[in-house]
Amino acid sequence: MPKISLACVPIEAVEQTIGSFIADNFLFGDVSAVPARDLPLVQSGLVDSTGILEIVTFLESEFGVYTSDEELGVDNFGSIAAIARFVVAKQR
């Protein structure tokens, strides 16, 4: 069961939650180092393919969003903003 229902949650709140996860898991908790919402996560070297899988697992537990292999592309996982849009679209 997801921890967060997105029925009335603004996309900025989803981005914040994802950014916090990235800070905790890839930046040693340094929230000041969270990348800009549109920064390419993989291309910048911040997240690798294993990191994307960690994010997928987080989305499942936090938002109840399940991701198929076909959805694991840059369009959906390229940046914090892209991930947030993906999460919100999957909740509708």
C-alpha positions in Angstrom: 0.0 0.0 0.0 1.5 3.4 -1.0 2.5 5.8 1.8 1.4 8.8 -0.3 -1.9 9.3 -2.2 -1.5 11.7 -5.0 -5.2 12.6 -5.4 -4.6 16.2 -4.4 -0.8 16.4 -4.1 0.9 19.1 -6.3 3.6 17.8 -8.6 6.1 20.0 -6.7 5.5 17.9 -3.6 6.2 14.7 -5.5 9.4 16.3 -6.8 10.4 17.2 -3.3 9.8 13.6 -2.1 11.8 12.2 -5.0 14.6 14.8 -4.3 14.7 13.8 -0.7 15.1 10.1 -1.7 17.9 11.0 -4.0 19.6 13.1 -1.3 19.3 10.2 1.2 20.4 7.5 -1.1 22.9 9.1 -3.5 24.1 12.2 -1.8 24.8 11.0 1.8 21.7 13.0 3.0 23.0 16.4 1.7 19.7 18.0 0.6 21.7 21.1 -0.5 23.2 18.9 -3.3 19.9 17.7 -4.7 20.1 18.5 -8.5 17.8 20.9 -10.3 14.5 19.3 -11.2 15.5 19.0 -14.9 19.1 17.9 -14.5 19.7 14.6 -16.4 20.3 12.1 -13.5 22.2 9.4 -15.4 24.0 11.7 -17.9 25.3 13.8 -15.0 26.7 10.8 -13.3 24.6 11.2 -10.2 22.6 7.9 -10.8 23.6 4.8 -12.6 21.4 1.9 -13.9 21.4 0.3 -10.4 20.3 3.6 -9.0 17.4 3.8 -11.4 16.3 0.4 -10.1 16.5 1.8 -6.5 14.3 4.7 -7.6 11.8 2.3 -9.2 11.6 0.3 -5.9 11.1 3.5 -4.0 8.3 4.6 -6.3 6.6 1.3 -5.7 6.7 1.5 -1.9 6.1 5.3 -1.6 3.5 5.9 -4.2 2.2 2.4 -5.3 3.5 3.0 -8.8 4.7 0.0 -10.7 7.0 0.3 -13.6 7.3 -2.0 -16.6 10.6 -2.5 -18.5 9.2 -0.5 -21.4 8.8 2.5 -19.1 12.4 2.6 -17.9 13.6 5.2 -20.3 14.8 8.8 -20.2 11.3 10.1 -20.9 10.2 8.8 -17.5 13.5 8.6 -15.5 15.7 11.2 -17.0 15.3 13.8 -14.2 13.4 14.5 -11.0 10.8 16.4 -13.0 10.3 13.5 -15.4 10.0 11.0 -12.6 7.4 13.2 -10.9 5.4 13.5 -14.1 5.6 9.7 -14.6 4.3 9.1 -11.0 1.4 11.5 -11.3 0.4 10.1 -14.7 0.5 6.6 -13.3 -1.7 7.6 -10.4 -4.5 8.8 -12.7 
